[in-house]
């Protein structure tokens, strides 16, 4: 059962999450300071 939930989360979360204002800027700053490895651009 948990495997199905994990697969659903991994496959569908990005379709339902709502970013907060300034999220991309924050992720870019984290990346520049090596707190983050990858910023994926969504359009």
C-alpha positions as CSV (number, residue, x, y, z in Angstrom):
1,X,0.0,0.0,0.0
2,X,2.7,2.5,0.9
3,X,4.4,1.8,-2.4
4,X,1.3,2.9,-4.3
5,X,1.1,6.1,-2.2
6,X,4.8,6.8,-2.9
7,X,4.4,6.3,-6.6
8,X,1.4,8.5,-6.7
9,X,3.2,11.2,-4.7
10,X,6.3,11.0,-7.0
11,X,4.1,11.1,-10.2
12,X,1.4,13.6,-9.3
13,X,2.6,16.0,-6.6
14,X,4.1,18.5,-9.1
15,X,0.6,18.7,-10.8
16,X,-1.0,19.8,-7.5
17,X,1.5,21.8,-5.5
18,X,1.2,25.6,-5.4
19,X,4.4,27.6,-5.2
20,X,4.6,30.6,-2.9
21,X,5.6,34.1,-4.0
22,X,9.3,34.3,-4.4
23,X,9.9,30.6,-4.6
24,X,12.1,30.5,-7.7
25,X,14.2,33.4,-6.4
26,X,14.7,31.6,-3.1
27,X,15.7,28.3,-4.9
28,X,18.1,30.2,-7.1
29,X,19.7,31.8,-4.0
30,X,19.9,28.4,-2.3
31,X,21.5,27.0,-5.4
32,X,24.1,29.8,-5.6
33,X,25.0,29.1,-1.9
34,X,25.1,25.3,-2.6
35,X,22.1,24.5,-0.5
36,X,20.3,23.1,-3.5
37,X,21.4,21.0,-6.4
38,X,18.9,21.6,-9.2
39,X,16.2,24.2,-10.0
40,X,13.6,22.9,-12.5
41,X,11.8,25.6,-14.4
42,X,8.1,25.2,-14.8
43,X,6.0,27.2,-17.2
